[in-house]
Amino acid sequence: MFGKLFGRKEDAVPADHLAVVRNITVGRTIRLDPLAWRRLGAEASFKMDRDTLVITAQGRIKLDAGGYVHRFYTDDHLLFQAVSDSPDGSDANDFTLFVPWRSEYPGSGQEKRVWLDRLQDPVWTEDDLPAFQRYWFDEDEGRQPPVTFWEDIWDDRAARAPYARIFQTCMLYARDLGGEGRELLLAIAMEPEKGGELTHEIMVGVPLAIGEFSA
């Protein structure tokens, strides 16, 4: 998903030290409990055939409403995400694992407008996925503007600056799978600050409890 997006920066200003979230950072391995997704059963769209993630890139998002999102990526674009109130991630308490479902380059301005318009809908539908209900707002609140933010991304803890900065417009959706099971869908428009093209991304994910991963 990200391979064609990044253009390296040569800024000389040192970056803040990268967060280490529950011992997770660039160059380390996350071990997962497969029951986190296997318990969802055959109905789930989320599938994974391994229980380890080797982290080769790390992103940080500062939310306008307060708080931070810490993202950890593998070479094949799996995403482990943690949300915290602090930039160092020490109080992170919301964890999610996402796998890429589809990545497309919009071919026209009309395709871009249609995608951004869809991000306001209370329900997300795809031909090859079940319907997902909007998670960030109640469905009965009608159409809502998507969330926007910048993500800074590093691939080296010793780097003096992030090697990419990407502007994102997104909305999070979810569907219940019986009991306490839940599956997530993240729909994103991603546009790098320098070098690369706008892409439309869909990722399918599952929430993780603290006891379902380690590093």
C-alpha positions as CSV (number, residue, x, y, z in Angstrom):
1,M,0.0,0.0,0.0
2,F,2.8,2.5,0.9
3,G,5.6,1.4,-1.4
4,K,5.0,4.0,-4.1
5,L,4.1,6.8,-1.8
6,F,7.2,7.8,0.1
7,G,9.7,10.4,-1.0
8,R,12.6,10.8,1.4
9,K,13.3,14.1,3.2
10,E,16.7,15.6,3.9
11,D,15.7,17.9,6.7
12,A,18.4,18.5,9.3
13,V,16.1,19.2,12.2
14,P,16.1,16.2,14.7
15,A,12.8,14.5,15.2
16,D,11.4,13.7,18.6
17,H,12.4,10.3,19.8
18,L,10.1,7.7,18.5
19,A,7.6,6.2,20.9
20,V,8.0,2.7,22.2
21,V,4.5,1.4,22.9
22,R,4.4,-1.7,25.1
23,N,8.0,-2.5,23.9
24,I,6.9,-2.1,20.2
25,T,9.0,0.1,17.8
26,V,10.9,-0.1,14.5
27,G,13.1,-3.2,14.3
28,R,11.2,-5.3,16.8
29,T,8.8,-8.2,16.4
30,I,5.2,-8.3,17.7
31,R,3.8,-11.7,18.7
32,L,0.1,-12.2,18.4
33,D,-2.5,-14.5,19.8
34,P,-4.3,-16.0,16.8
35,L,-7.4,-16.5,18.9
36,A,-8.0,-12.7,18.5
37,W,-9.3,-13.4,15.0
38,R,-10.0,-17.1,14.9
39,R,-12.6,-16.8,17.6
40,L,-14.6,-14.6,15.1
41,G,-15.3,-17.7,13.0
42,A,-15.9,-18.2,9.3
43,E,-18.2,-15.2,9.1
44,A,-15.2,-12.8,9.6
45,S,-13.6,-11.2,6.5
46,F,-10.4,-10.6,8.5
47,K,-7.9,-13.4,7.7
48,M,-4.2,-13.8,8.8
49,D,-1.9,-16.8,8.3
50,R,0.8,-15.9,10.8
51,D,1.2,-14.8,14.4
52,T,4.2,-12.5,14.2
53,L,4.8,-9.0,12.7
54,V,8.3,-7.7,12.0
55,I,8.0,-3.9,12.3
56,T,9.9,-2.0,9.6
57,A,8.2,1.4,9.7
58,Q,6.5,3.5,12.4
59,G,4.0,6.3,12.1
60,R,2.8,9.0,14.5
61,I,-0.4,11.1,14.2
62,K,-1.2,14.0,16.4
63,L,-5.0,14.4,16.5
64,D,-6.6,17.9,16.4
65,A,-9.0,16.8,19.1
66,G,-6.1,15.7,21.3
67,G,-4.2,12.5,21.6
68,Y,-1.9,10.5,19.4
69,V,-2.2,7.5,17.1
70,H,0.9,5.3,16.9
71,R,1.2,3.0,13.8
72,F,3.6,0.1,13.2
73,Y,4.0,-1.4,9.7
74,T,5.4,-4.6,8.2
75,D,6.9,-4.8,4.7
76,D,3.7,-6.3,3.4
77,H,1.6,-3.4,4.9
78,L,0.1,-5.1,7.9
79,L,-0.7,-2.4,10.5
80,F,-0.7,-2.6,14.3
81,Q,-2.2,0.6,15.7
82,A,-2.3,2.1,19.3
83,V,-4.1,5.2,20.5
84,S,-2.8,7.2,23.5
85,D,-3.1,10.6,25.2
86,S,0.7,11.1,25.2
87,P,3.3,11.4,22.4
88,D,5.4,8.6,23.9
89,G,2.5,6.1,23.9
90,S,3.1,5.1,27.5
91,D,-0.7,5.3,28.3
92,A,-1.9,3.6,25.1
93,N,-5.1,1.6,25.8
94,D,-6.7,1.1,22.4
95,F,-5.1,-1.5,20.1
96,T,-6.1,-2.7,16.6
97,L,-4.6,-5.0,13.9
98,F,-5.4,-4.2,10.3
99,V,-4.7,-6.1,7.0
100,P,-4.9,-4.4,3.6
101,W,-8.0,-5.3,1.6
102,R,-7.8,-3.1,-1.5
103,S,-5.6,-0.2,-2.8
104,E,-6.6,1.8,-5.8
105,Y,-5.3,4.9,-7.7
106,P,-8.3,7.1,-8.6
107,G,-8.2,7.8,-12.4
108,S,-10.2,11.0,-12.4
109,G,-11.3,14.0,-10.3
110,Q,-14.8,12.4,-10.4
111,E,-13.5,9.2,-8.7
112,K,-11.8,11.3,-6.0
113,R,-15.0,13.2,-5.3
114,V,-17.1,10.1,-5.2
115,W,-14.7,8.5,-2.6
116,L,-14.7,11.6,-0.4
117,D,-18.5,11.7,-0.6
118,R,-18.7,8.0,0.4
119,L,-16.6,8.7,3.5
120,Q,-19.5,10.7,4.9
121,D,-22.0,7.8,4.7
122,P,-23.2,6.1,7.8
123,V,-22.8,2.6,6.1
124,W,-19.9,1.4,4.0
125,T,-20.6,-1.2,1.3
126,E,-18.3,-3.2,-1.0
127,D,-19.2,-5.9,-3.5
128,D,-16.9,-8.4,-1.8
129,L,-17.5,-7.4,1.8
130,P,-20.6,-7.3,4.1
131,A,-22.0,-3.9,5.1
132,F,-20.1,-2.0,7.9
133,Q,-21.8,0.6,10.1
134,R,-20.0,3.8,10.9
135,Y,-18.0,3.5,14.2
136,W,-17.0,7.1,14.9
137,F,-20.5,8.5,14.8
138,D,-23.9,7.0,15.5
139,E,-25.7,5.8,12.4
140,D,-28.7,8.0,13.1
141,E,-26.5,11.1,13.0
142,G,-26.7,11.0,9.2
143,R,-23.8,12.0,7.0
144,Q,-20.7,13.3,8.8
145,P,-17.5,14.8,7.5
146,P,-14.5,12.4,7.6
147,V,-11.5,12.8,9.9
148,T,-8.3,14.3,8.5
149,F,-4.7,14.3,9.8
150,W,-1.1,14.1,8.8
151,E,1.0,11.0,9.6
152,D,4.8,11.2,9.9
153,I,6.6,7.9,9.2
154,W,10.1,6.7,10.1
155,D,11.9,3.5,9.1
156,D,15.0,4.1,11.3
157,R,15.0,5.0,15.0
158,A,18.2,6.9,14.5
159,A,16.9,9.0,11.7
160,R,16.9,12.8,12.1
161,A,13.6,13.3,10.4
162,P,10.6,11.2,9.1
163,Y,11.1,9.9,5.6
164,A,7.5,10.5,4.7
165,R,4.6,12.7,5.6
166,I,1.1,11.7,4.4
167,F,-2.2,13.6,4.5
168,Q,-5.1,11.3,5.2
169,T,-8.9,11.6,5.0
170,C,-10.6,8.6,6.6
171,M,-13.6,7.1,8.4
172,L,-13.8,4.0,10.6
173,Y,-16.6,1.4,10.3
174,A,-17.5,-1.7,12.3
175,R,-19.8,-4.7,12.3
176,D,-20.7,-7.0,15.2
177,L,-20.1,-10.8,14.7
178,G,-22.1,-12.1,17.7
179,G,-21.2,-12.1,21.3
180,E,-18.4,-9.6,21.9
181,G,-16.8,-10.2,18.4
182,R,-16.3,-7.1,16.2
183,E,-14.6,-6.5,12.9
184,L,-13.5,-3.1,11.7
185,L,-13.1,-1.4,8.3
186,L,-10.9,1.6,7.8
187,A,-11.4,3.6,4.5
188,I,-8.7,6.1,3.7
189,A,-7.7,8.6,1.1
190,M,-3.9,9.0,1.3
191,E,-1.8,11.7,-0.3
192,P,1.9,12.1,0.3
193,E,3.3,15.6,0.9
194,K,6.2,14.9,-1.5
195,G,6.4,12.3,-4.3
196,G,3.8,9.7,-5.0
197,E,0.1,9.7,-5.9
198,L,-3.2,9.8,-4.1
199,T,-4.5,6.4,-3.3
200,H,-7.8,5.0,-1.9
201,E,-7.3,2.3,0.7
202,I,-9.5,-0.2,2.5
203,M,-8.2,-2.1,5.5
204,V,-10.1,-4.7,7.5
205,G,-9.2,-5.1,11.2
206,V,-9.9,-6.5,14.6
207,P,-9.5,-5.0,18.1
208,L,-6.8,-6.4,20.3
209,A,-6.8,-6.8,24.1
210,I,-3.5,-6.2,25.9
211,G,-3.1,-9.9,26.6
212,E,-3.4,-10.7,22.9
213,F,0.0,-9.4,21.8
214,S,3.6,-8.9,23.1
215,A,7.0,-7.7,21.8
